[in-house]
Amino acid sequence: MDLSPWQPSREPGTPIYQQLYLRFRDAIAAGQLRPGDRVPSVRSLASELNLARGTVEQAYQILVGEGYFLARGPAGTVVSPQLANLDASRYASTVVSAVRSSPYTPSENAPPLPFQMGLPALDAFPRKTWTRLANHNQRAWGALAMRYPDPVGYAPLRRAIAAYLGVSRGIVCLPEQVFITAGYWGALGLVCRTVLNPGDVGWYEDPGYIFARQFLKQAGMNVQAVPLDAEGLNVALGQERCAQARFAIVTPTHQSPMGMAMSLPRRLQLLDWASQQQAWIIEDDYDSEFRYHGRPLPALKSLDRDERVLYTGTFSKVLHPGLRLAYLLVPPSQVERFRQSAHYVGGPGSMLTQATVADFMEQGYFARHLRKMRVLYAQRRSYLVTALEQEFASRLQVQAQAGGIHVLANLGPQENDQALAAAAQAKGLAVQALSTWQMQAGTQRGLLMGFANISDQNMAQEWVRRLRLAMNSG
């Protein structure tokens, strides 16, 4: 493989690890690298390009986590053979581009776009505290931070997460059950590698988190749409359509994107199905911390008596997505199985970052930050809802929901939400259409809007006024 054109730019801008990631991804999409092709080792590529091994390793971890690469231990790393059954160029444009370079995703140095989803309140992050903790770890660790990190995660962070889950989410667990991953994709990738096989059928909430669906498809899974009702995933319909499914991926505490919580009878029904079928439930607890009325609801995992729930959480919404850290909690009987797999999927990355998160949690800053954010987000949501009601009257009906950092504004069935969202995106507004989150065509039409970075009522009014003008011209 000729590496001469791969020399990254040293100018300020895109980080070097991300440049490498993008070049490998684009080479796969263009067919220059084919499924099964072996790629250079971290050591050899770092030497060839005169880069730090940690930089190359970070790029490889992302590529493994997103399913482009498959790590085979001593046999080296190859382009995932599963890509042979997929249109890699189409996947690159629909999944990766949608996350990183869509028309309404800002550049690295730009502020968040209006209504951008998936971002916490970046202006409210405790930067001074974080910088102090990070600098302390940098000095304390010194050369030790240059070692290979533990592929299952930094032990004090695993302990802190286990303690947090016990107090906040009602989950009794040991640190050994917690696996730190390179973002949510890393957690899903570890699940797919360890307990699933290409071709396995799984239930997917419809509508549901679009990028999880695309990731699972890219990993070779057969995703079966299961509709929702007021109680969440319709388990009876899932059993009717595909009783033999091997897994179900759900957001029971705060359904993404509709916002309802799965009822207790429905949760028990889902757990009973998984136990009978020996199927896995992947619980995505992505933003349960942000509930504005009462305490956060217990996790589905807290009801799991038959060890069928694989629980995922992320720091992207509660801290910031730049950390690229998530975690996976597995049943005690599966710890060794997942530990073996973790050695071949790249691990969670820098120990310094993990150590800073651990200190942030252990020293009480995490709980304090969450309390502050619940109050702040309740206020910022009210800014947006008030502005929408004033500007749109009855055209948009904001759906009531008890938590989260986005709102769903329902439209009438005669409205084309995708056309309206496209018109808004053309004006720099990061609105998303509800219908694009559905697998099966339905009558639900709506607009999804993030509100975490709305600082005051005037900003909300200005954003919503721009949205109304864009929709009227679209």
C-alpha positions in Angstrom: 0.0 0.0 0.0 1.5 3.3 -1.1 1.4 5.6 1.9 3.1 8.7 0.3 -0.2 10.5 -0.4 -1.4 9.9 3.2 1.0 12.3 4.9 -1.4 14.4 7.1 -1.3 18.2 7.2 0.5 19.7 10.2 -1.4 23.0 9.8 -4.0 23.9 12.5 -7.4 22.6 11.7 -8.6 19.0 11.5 -6.8 16.8 14.0 -4.3 14.4 12.5 -6.1 11.3 13.8 -9.3 12.5 12.1 -7.4 13.1 8.8 -6.2 9.5 8.9 -9.7 8.3 9.7 -11.2 10.2 6.8 -8.6 9.0 4.4 -9.1 5.4 5.2 -12.9 5.8 5.1 -12.7 7.5 1.7 -10.3 4.9 0.3 -12.8 2.2 1.3 -15.7 4.1 -0.2 -13.8 4.6 -3.4 -12.8 0.9 -3.6 -9.1 1.6 -3.2 -9.2 -0.6 -0.1 -11.4 -3.7 -0.4 -13.1 -6.0 2.2 -10.5 -8.3 3.6 -7.5 -6.1 2.6 -4.9 -5.9 5.3 -3.9 -2.5 6.5 -0.6 -1.4 8.0 0.0 -2.0 11.7 -0.2 0.9 14.0 3.5 0.7 14.6 4.5 0.6 10.9 2.1 3.4 9.8 3.2 5.6 12.6 6.8 5.0 11.6 6.1 5.6 7.9 4.3 8.9 8.5 6.5 10.0 11.4 3.5 10.1 13.7 2.9 9.2 17.4 1.6 5.7 17.7 -1.2 7.0 19.9 -2.4 9.2 17.0 -2.6 6.3 14.6 -4.2 4.1 17.2 -6.9 6.6 17.9 -7.8 6.7 14.1 -7.9 2.9 14.0 -10.1 2.7 17.1 -12.7 4.8 15.4 -12.5 2.8 12.2 -12.9 -0.5 14.2 -15.7 1.0 16.3 -17.6 2.1 13.2 -17.2 -1.3 11.5 -14.7 -0.3 8.8 -11.8 -2.3 10.2 -11.7 -5.7 11.9 -8.9 -6.3 14.4 -7.6 -9.9 14.3 -5.0 -9.8 17.0 -1.6 -11.2 15.8 -3.1 -11.7 12.3 -3.3 -7.9 11.9 -6.1 -5.5 11.1 -8.1 -5.8 7.9 -10.9 -3.9 6.1 -14.1 -5.6 7.5 -15.1 -8.5 5.2 -18.7 -7.6 6.1 -18.5 -4.6 3.9 -18.5 -7.0 0.9 -22.2 -7.3 1.2 -22.8 -3.5 1.4 -22.5 -0.5 -0.8 -19.6 1.1 1.1 -19.8 4.4 -0.8 -23.5 4.7 0.0 -22.8 3.9 3.7 -20.1 6.5 3.9 -22.4 9.2 2.5 -25.4 8.3 4.6 -24.0 7.4 8.0 -20.6 9.1 8.5 -21.5 12.2 6.5 -24.8 12.5 8.3 -22.9 12.5 11.6 -19.9 14.6 10.7 -20.3 16.6 7.5 -24.0 17.1 6.7 -25.0 20.5 5.3 -26.1 21.5 8.8 -23.2 20.3 10.8 -20.8 23.1 11.8 -17.0 23.0 11.3 -14.9 22.2 14.4 -14.3 25.9 15.4 -17.9 27.1 14.7 -20.6 27.4 17.3 -23.5 24.9 17.3 -26.0 25.5 14.5 -29.5 26.5 15.6 -31.6 23.5 16.7 -28.7 21.1 16.4 -29.6 17.8 18.1 -27.3 15.6 20.2 -25.3 18.4 21.7 -25.4 19.4 25.4 -25.1 23.0 26.5 -21.5 23.6 25.5 -21.6 27.1 27.1 -22.4 25.6 30.5 -19.7 23.0 30.7 -17.4 23.6 33.7 -14.2 24.2 31.7 -12.1 25.5 34.6 -12.8 22.5 36.8 -12.2 20.1 33.9 -8.9 21.8 32.9 -7.6 21.7 36.5 -8.4 18.0 36.7 -6.9 17.3 33.3 -3.7 19.2 34.0 -3.3 17.4 37.4 -3.6 14.0 35.6 -1.2 15.1 32.9 1.5 16.0 35.5 0.8 13.0 37.7 0.8 10.4 35.0 3.8 11.6 33.0 5.3 8.8 30.9 2.8 6.3 32.3 0.1 7.8 30.1 2.0 6.6 27.0 1.5 3.0 27.8 -1.1 0.9 26.0 -4.4 1.5 27.8 -6.4 -1.4 29.3 -8.8 -2.5 26.5 -11.7 -2.9 28.9 -11.2 0.6 30.3 -9.5 2.5 33.1 -10.3 0.7 36.4 -11.2 3.8 38.6 -13.6 5.0 35.9 -15.3 1.6 35.8 -15.7 1.8 39.5 -17.1 5.3 39.4 -19.6 4.3 36.7 -20.7 1.2 38.6 -21.3 3.3 41.7 -23.2 5.9 39.7 -25.4 3.3 38.1 -26.3 1.9 41.5 -27.4 5.2 42.9 -28.9 6.9 39.9 -30.2 4.1 37.7 -31.1 1.4 40.3 -28.6 -1.1 38.8 -26.7 -3.3 41.1 -23.4 -4.2 39.4 -19.7 -4.7 39.9 -17.0 -2.6 38.1 -15.9 -5.8 36.3 -19.2 -5.7 34.4 -18.5 -2.2 33.0 -16.6 -1.9 29.7 -15.4 1.6 28.6 -15.8 2.1 24.8 -14.9 4.6 22.1 -18.3 6.2 22.0 -21.7 4.6 21.5 -20.5 3.0 18.2 -17.8 1.3 20.2 -20.4 -0.2 22.6 -22.6 -1.4 19.7 -19.6 -2.8 17.9 -18.5 -4.8 21.0 -22.0 -6.2 21.3 -22.1 -7.2 17.7 -18.8 -8.9 17.8 -19.4 -10.8 21.1 -23.0 -12.1 21.1 -24.4 -11.5 17.6 -23.6 -12.9 14.2 -24.1 -11.3 10.7 -27.6 -12.0 9.5 -29.1 -12.1 13.0 -32.6 -10.5 13.1 -33.3 -7.8 15.7 -36.3 -5.6 16.7 -35.9 -1.9 16.1 -38.2 0.8 17.4 -40.0 2.5 14.5 -39.4 5.4 14.5 -36.1 5.0 16.3 -32.5 6.3 16.5 -31.5 6.4 12.8 -27.8 6.0 13.3 -28.1 2.9 15.4 -30.2 1.3 12.7 -27.6 2.2 10.0 -24.8 0.9 12.2 -26.5 -2.4 12.8 -27.2 -2.8 9.1 -23.6 -2.0 8.3 -22.6 -4.7 10.8 -24.6 -7.2 8.8 -27.7 -7.4 11.1 -31.2 -7.8 9.7 -33.2 -5.0 11.4 -37.0 -5.6 11.7 -39.2 -2.5 12.3 -41.5 -2.8 15.3 -44.1 0.1 15.8 -44.5 2.2 18.9 -47.6 3.1 20.8 -48.2 5.2 23.9 -46.5 2.6 26.1 -43.4 2.3 23.9 -42.2 -0.7 21.8 -45.2 -2.8 20.8 -43.9 -6.2 22.0 -47.0 -8.1 20.9 -46.5 -6.9 17.3 -42.8 -7.8 17.5 -43.7 -11.3 18.5 -46.2 -11.5 15.7 -43.9 -10.3 13.1 -40.6 -11.9 14.2 -40.8 -13.9 17.4 -37.4 -15.6 16.8 -35.4 -12.3 16.8 -32.0 -12.6 18.4 -32.0 -9.1 19.8 -34.0 -5.9 20.4 -32.5 -2.4 20.6 -34.6 0.0 22.7 -34.6 3.4 24.4 -37.1 2.6 27.2 -36.5 5.6 29.6 -36.9 8.3 27.0 -37.7 6.9 23.5 -35.7 8.4 20.7 -37.1 10.4 19.0 -40.7 10.3 20.3 -40.1 10.9 23.9 -42.4 8.5 25.7 -41.2 6.1 28.5 -41.8 2.4 28.2 -44.5 1.3 30.6 -43.8 -1.2 33.4 -46.1 -3.9 31.9 -44.4 -3.4 28.5 -40.9 -3.7 30.1 -41.8 -6.9 31.8 -43.3 -8.3 28.6 -40.1 -7.5 26.7 -37.9 -9.1 29.4 -40.1 -12.2 29.4 -39.8 -12.5 25.6 -36.0 -12.1 25.8 -35.8 -14.8 28.5 -38.0 -17.3 26.6 -36.1 -16.7 23.3 -32.7 -16.3 24.9 -32.5 -13.0 23.0 -30.5 -9.9 23.9 -32.0 -6.5 24.8 -29.7 -3.6 24.0 -30.8 -0.8 26.3 -29.7 2.6 25.0 -30.0 4.9 28.1 -28.7 7.9 26.2 -30.1 10.9 28.1 -32.1 9.6 31.0 -30.3 12.0 33.4 -32.3 14.9 32.0 -35.8 14.4 33.4 -37.5 17.6 34.5 -40.4 16.2 36.6 -39.3 13.9 39.5 -36.4 11.6 39.6 -35.0 9.8 36.5 -36.9 6.6 35.8 -35.2 3.3 36.7 -33.4 1.6 33.9 -34.8 -1.5 32.2 -31.6 -3.2 33.3 -32.7 -2.8 37.0 -35.5 -5.3 36.3 -33.3 -7.8 34.5 -33.3 -11.1 36.5 -32.3 -13.4 33.7 -29.2 -11.6 32.4 -30.6 -10.7 29.0 -30.0 -6.9 29.1 -26.9 -5.2 27.7 -27.0 -1.7 29.0 -25.3 1.2 27.2 -24.6 4.8 28.4 -22.6 7.7 27.0 -20.9 10.8 28.2 -21.7 12.6 25.0 -24.9 14.1 26.2 -24.1 14.6 29.9 -20.6 16.1 29.4 -19.6 16.6 25.7 -19.3 14.5 22.6 -15.6 15.4 22.1 -14.7 12.9 24.8 -15.9 10.1 22.6 -16.5 7.9 25.6 -19.3 5.5 26.4 -19.8 2.4 28.5 -21.4 -1.0 28.2 -22.7 -3.0 31.2 -22.9 -6.7 30.7 -24.3 -9.5 32.9 -21.9 -11.3 35.2 -22.1 -14.5 33.2 -20.9 -12.6 30.1 -17.9 -10.7 31.6 -15.2 -13.0 30.4 -16.7 -13.4 27.0 -16.8 -9.6 26.5 -13.3 -9.2 28.0 -11.9 -11.5 25.3 -13.6 -9.6 22.6 -12.5 -6.2 24.0 -8.9 -7.1 23.3 -9.6 -7.1 19.6 -11.7 -4.0 19.1 -9.3 -1.2 19.9 -10.4 -0.1 23.4 -11.6 3.2 24.6 -8.5 5.4 23.9 -6.6 7.8 26.1 -6.1 6.9 29.8 -5.7 10.6 30.6 -9.2 11.4 29.3 -10.7 8.4 31.2 -8.8 9.5 34.4 -10.2 13.0 34.2 -13.8 11.7 33.8 -13.2 9.4 36.8 -12.0 12.3 38.9 -14.9 14.4 37.8 -17.3 11.7 39.0 -15.5 10.7 42.2 -15.0 14.2 43.4 -18.7 15.1 43.1 -18.5 17.4 40.1 -20.5 15.1 37.9 -23.6 14.9 40.2 -23.4 18.7 40.7 -23.2 19.2 36.9 -26.2 17.0 36.2 -28.3 18.9 38.8 -27.4 22.2 37.2 -28.2 20.9 33.7 -31.7 19.7 34.7 -32.6 23.1 35.8 -31.0 24.8 32.8 -32.5 22.5 30.2 -36.0 22.9 31.7 -35.6 26.6 31.2 -34.2 26.4 27.7 -36.9 24.0 26.6 -39.5 26.5 27.8 -37.8 29.2 25.7 -38.2 27.1 22.6 -41.8 25.9 23.3 -42.9 29.5 24.0 -41.4 30.8 20.8 -42.9 28.0 18.7 -46.3 28.6 20.1 -46.1 32.3 19.4 -44.8 32.0 15.8 -46.7 29.0 14.6 -49.9 28.9 16.6 -51.7 25.7 15.6 -49.4 24.6 12.6 -46.9 23.0 15.0 -48.0 21.0 18.0 -45.2 20.5 20.5 -45.4 17.1 22.0 -45.3 17.0 25.8 -42.4 15.0 27.2 -40.8 14.8 30.6 -37.1 15.0 29.6 -34.4 15.0 27.0 -32.6 17.8 25.1 -34.8 18.0 22.0 -38.4 18.7 21.2 -40.7 17.0 18.7 -43.2 19.4 17.0 -45.9 17.4 15.2 -47.2 18.5 11.8 -50.5 17.6 10.1 -50.4 14.5 7.8 -50.7 16.8 4.7 -47.4 18.4 5.5 -44.2 17.2 4.0 -41.8 17.3 6.9 -38.8 16.3 4.8 -39.3 19.2 2.4 -39.7 21.6 5.3 -36.6 20.3 7.1 -34.6 20.6 3.9 -35.8 24.2 3.5 -34.7 25.0 7.0 -31.3 23.2 6.6 -30.7 25.3 3.5 -31.0 28.4 5.7 -28.5 27.0 8.2 -31.0 25.5 10.7 -30.3 22.0 11.9 -33.9 20.8 12.0 -34.6 17.1 11.2 -37.7 15.5 9.8 -39.4 12.9 11.9 -40.3 10.7 8.9 -36.6 10.2 8.1 -36.3 8.3 11.4 -39.0 5.8 10.3 -38.3 2.6 8.5 -41.9 2.1 7.3 -43.9 4.8 5.8 -46.5 6.2 8.1 -48.7 9.2 8.8 -46.5 10.8 11.4 -45.0 14.0 10.4 -42.9 16.3 12.5 -39.8 18.4 13.1 -37.1 17.5 15.6 -35.2 20.4 17.2 -32.5 20.5 19.8 -32.7 23.3 22.4 -29.7 22.7 24.7 -27.7 25.7 23.3 -30.5 28.3 23.4 -29.2 30.8 25.9 -32.3 33.0 26.3 -35.8 33.8 25.1 -34.5 36.3 22.5 -32.3 33.7 20.9 -35.2 31.3 20.8 -37.5 33.9 19.2 -34.8 34.6 16.5 -34.3 30.9 15.7 -38.0 30.2 15.4 -38.6 33.3 13.3 -35.9 32.1 10.9 -37.6 28.7 10.9 -41.0 30.1 10.0 -39.5 32.2 7.2 -37.7 29.1 5.8 -40.8 26.9 6.0 -42.9 29.5 4.3 -40.5 29.8 1.5 -39.8 26.1 1.2 
